[in-house]
Amino acid sequence: MRQIVLDTETTGLEPSQGHRIIEIGGVEVVNRRATGRHFHEYLDPERDIDAGAAAIHGFTREKLAGRPKFADVVERFLEFVDGAELVIHNAPFDTGFIDMELARWARSRGEEAVSIRSRCAVLDTLALARELHPGQRNALDALCKRYSIDNSHRQLHGALLDARILTDVYLAMTGGQSTLALDEAVRAIGIVGDAIAGPQARPAGVLRVVEPEAAELAAHEAMLAQMSKVSGRPASW
């Protein structure tokens, strides 16, 4: 399966108000492995950048002067993403801007606009995170902390940087190996077969309480740690 983990930076929050994309970055993932291929461009938005947006990503119109326009890179961008599943955090924001840019480009060519969703499937990792962690903070920084992903180098937002961080977050969120990992953890500490299956008859007489040995306690802690790692949540006992 081919996926592109994607992010954009923009001049403001609303494409309907004429705001534009100023940076676009995508990381290619095939069968859950980053291939090393990526797409990255800084763009001249041909307009001013809101102060609030500049405070987030650090770009000014002057810094982007002379960079290519979206129309200059759109064909390479579409070739890179075509047919892939786009993995985006808060996808409606980014796809809304991409659709606006595609519509502007199509109008300049006298063509009918198309949506990015007509060329790519879209997976919203923010919606996914809210399903996995309801009632918790699910911004990218919060997810990095939850999944122990280093984002200390993220002083300002950047499309390619955030796409690379999101790649790690997405792969951690969707490990999909919980059953296998727990089975392996069980085998690793020697609990196999009928030892964990079905109720056992209680012997007659006084029940003798056996205190666990140090090795057994260590095995128990290892099992809890493995369960916490797989589930993304601390064990409850």
N, C-alpha and C positions, 0 to 999 in steps of 0.2 A: 504494500500500500504506500502510495506517495503522498506526503503531506508537506505543506509549506507553513511554517510557523511565522506569522506576519505581524508587523506593527507599523504604525505611521505616527508622525508628528505633524501638527497643523498650526495654522496662524491663529486659530480660535476654536470655538466649540461648535459652531453651527454652519454647515455648508450652505444652508438656505440663506444665510446672511453674507454670502460671498467669500467665506473663509476657504483656504486652500491647503493642500498637502505641501509640506516643506521637506519631509524626509520619509522614505519608505524603505523598509528592510525586511527581508524574508530569509529563512533558513530552511533548507531542504532536509526532510526526514523520510527515509524509505525503510519500511518494515521496522519502525521504531529505532532506527539508527540514523544519526546525523551523518550526511554524506560528505560534508565539507563544502558543498556548493551553497552559494547564497546570492541574493540580489540586494544591492544597496545603492541608493542615490540620494544626494541632497538636491533640492529643487528650488528654483527661483519662483516664489509665489506670485510675483507681479503685483503685490499689495503689501500694506503694512501688517505687522504682527502685533496682536493684542499684548499688552503688558503682562497680563496674567499668564498667557501662554508662554511668553518669553521667559518668565520666572521659572517655569517648569522645565523647559528644554534648553534655554540659554541662547537661542538663535535670535538674531535681529535681521531686518531686511538688508542691512549693509553687508552682513556676513554672507548672505546668500546671493548677493549680486554677481552675475556672471555664471551662475550655476545653470544647468539645463532646465528647460521647462518640462512640465509633465508630458506634453505632446512629444517632446524629443525622446522620451524613454518608454512611452506607453507600449509600443510594440514589443520591445524586449521584455518588459514586465509581464505582459500577457503571455508571451511565449514561455516564460519561466514558470508561471503559475497554472497554465492551462491544463485542465483535467485533474488537478490535484485537489485535495481537501485542505482548505485554509483553516489553520488553527489560530484563533485570535482571542485575546482577552478583552471582553466587552465588544464583541463583534459588530453590533449595530453601529457603533461610532465609526469604526474604520471602514466598514463596507459602505456606509452612507457617504463618506468622503470619496472613496474610490468610485462609487457610482456617479457622484457629481462630476468628478474629473473625467470619467469616461463619457458622460453626456456632453460635457463641454468640448471634448475632443471630437466626438461624433458630429456635433453641430458644425464645427469648423470644416468638416469634410463633406457636409451635406448628407450625412448618413443618419440612420435611426440609432438611437442610444440603446445599449444593452446593459443589463445588470451583471455585476461580477458573479452573482449566483447562477447565472445562465452558463457560466464556464467552469465554475468550481463549486464543490460542496463547501459548507462553512460549519465549523465547530466552534462554539463560544465557550471558552474555558471559564469565564466568569459564571455563566449559568451552570456549568458542570460543578464548579467549586461550591456554589450555593446549594446544590443537591447533596454534595458530599459533606458539607460543613454548614448546615442551616443555622442561622442566628449568629454566625461568627464573621469576623472581618475577612474578606476574600480579595482584597487588593493584592497586586503582584508582590509587594513587599511583605505583606502578611503571610502569603503563601510560601514565600522563600523561607521565612522564619519557621513556619509549620513543618516544612519538608527539609529543613536543614540545608538549604541551598545558599551558597555564598553570593551575596549581592552587594558586598561592601564597596565595590568599585562603581556603584550606581549613584553617583552624586547628583547628576541631572538625568532626565529622561533622554533616551536616544533610541531610534527605531531599531537599528540592528542590534544594539546592546540588549534592549528589552526583548527582542525576538529570541536572542540566544538564551537569556534567562528564562523566558517563558518555555522554551524547549525543554529545559531541565525540569521546570515545574510540571509541565504537562506529562512528561514521561514518568515522573514520580507519582502524580495523581492517578495515572492510569496503568499502574504496574501490571494489573491483570493476572498476577501470579500468586494471589493470596493463598489459595488452596494448596498449590504446589509448594509454596514456601513454608506453610505451616506443616505440611506432611514431612518435608525435609527436616524441619526443626524437631518434630516428634521423633523421627528416626535417629537424628543426631544424638538425642539424649537417651536412646535405647528403649522407648516405649513403643511397642509394635504389636500388630495383630490383636488377639483377643484380650490383651492386657488393658485396652482402653474401650472395649466393646461390651455393652450389655450390663445389667445389674448383677451383682455378686451376692451370694447368700452370706448372711452374717453368722459367724461361728457362735456356738453356744458358750455360755459362761461370761466371765468378766472380760470386757474389751480392754485389751492392753494398749496403752498409748505409747507409740514409738516415736521418739524425737528424731527429726531428720538429721542426717549427718551433713558435714560441711559440703561434701560433693553433691549431695542431693539438693541442698539449698542453692548452690551455684547453678545446678541444672535448671532449677525452678526460675531463678532470676534470668537465665539465658532464654528460657522459653517466653517469659513475659517481655523481655526486650525484643525478641523476634516478632511477637504478636503486635507490639506497639509499632515496630518498623513497618510491618505489612499493612496494618490498618490505618496508619497515620495519626493514631490517637494513643494517649497513654493507657496502659492496662488499668482496670478498675480494682484489682486486688493484688 
